[in-house]
Structure formats: structure tokens, C-alpha cells
């Protein structure tokens, strides 16, 4: 299963409150999202804050994720 499809499955598990799935989602996506955040902010501290905010939003919004609407 490719990374995108794996992430979709993990989001579904996160929607059910599966913390292990959230950890796996983080492990799968954090390197790329960290690189993007660093490119945008050009500061490690701001990138870390942005990532924390993003993952908190992901966890809270996971129940609303609908793979039929897009990845």
C-alpha cells in the first residue's frame, strides 16, 4: 500500500480514537511536513509550532475525514 492510501486508512483509525494509528500517521508524514514547514517559516521553532498545531487539528478533525471527497 502506498503512503497516501496508508495515510487514509490511518486517518480512519484516528477517527475512531486509535492513538497508535495517530503515532503511525505522524511517523509516516512528519518528515515531509517538517520540511515544508521549515521551507515556509525558515525557523526551526516556528516550524515545530506549526507542525504541532497541524497534528492537533488532524487529530480533532479526523472524524470528519471522508476519503470520497479527496485525499
C-alpha positions as CSV (number, residue, x, y, z in Angstrom):
1,X,0.0,0.0,0.0
2,X,1.4,3.4,-0.9
3,X,1.9,6.2,1.6
4,X,-1.2,8.1,0.6
5,X,-3.5,5.1,0.9
6,X,-1.9,4.1,4.1
7,X,-2.4,7.7,5.5
8,X,-6.1,7.5,4.5
9,X,-6.5,4.2,6.4
10,X,-4.7,5.7,9.4
11,X,-7.0,8.7,9.4
12,X,-10.0,6.4,9.5
13,X,-8.5,4.7,12.6
14,X,-7.7,8.1,14.1
15,X,-11.4,9.0,13.7
16,X,-12.2,6.1,16.0
17,X,-9.7,7.4,18.6
18,X,-6.9,5.0,17.8
19,X,-3.8,6.6,19.2
20,X,-1.4,4.0,17.8
21,X,-2.7,4.9,14.3
22,X,-2.1,8.6,15.0
23,X,1.5,7.8,16.0
24,X,2.0,5.8,12.8
25,X,0.4,8.6,10.8
26,X,2.8,11.0,12.4
27,X,5.8,8.8,11.7
28,X,4.7,8.4,8.0
29,X,4.0,12.1,7.4
30,X,6.2,14.2,9.8
31,X,9.4,14.2,7.8
32,X,7.7,15.7,4.7
33,X,5.5,18.1,6.7
34,X,8.5,19.3,8.7
35,X,10.5,20.0,5.6
36,X,7.6,22.0,4.2
37,X,7.1,23.9,7.4
38,X,10.8,24.7,7.6
39,X,10.8,25.9,4.0
40,X,7.8,28.2,4.8
41,X,9.0,29.6,8.1
42,X,12.8,29.3,7.8
43,X,12.9,28.8,11.6
44,X,13.0,25.5,13.5
45,X,10.9,26.8,16.4
46,X,8.2,28.2,14.2
47,X,8.1,25.0,12.1
48,X,7.8,22.9,15.2
49,X,4.9,25.0,16.4
50,X,3.2,24.9,13.1
51,X,3.6,21.1,13.0
52,X,2.2,20.7,16.5
53,X,-0.8,22.8,15.5
54,X,-1.3,20.9,12.3
55,X,-1.3,17.5,14.0
56,X,-3.7,18.7,16.7
57,X,-6.1,19.8,14.0
58,X,-5.7,16.5,12.2
59,X,-6.5,14.5,15.4
60,X,-9.5,16.7,16.2
61,X,-10.8,16.7,12.6
62,X,-10.2,13.0,11.8
63,X,-13.8,12.0,12.5
64,X,-14.9,14.3,9.6
65,X,-12.4,12.9,7.1
66,X,-14.1,11.5,4.0
67,X,-11.8,9.7,1.6
68,X,-14.6,10.0,-1.1
69,X,-14.0,13.8,-1.1
70,X,-10.3,13.6,-1.7
71,X,-7.0,12.7,-0.2
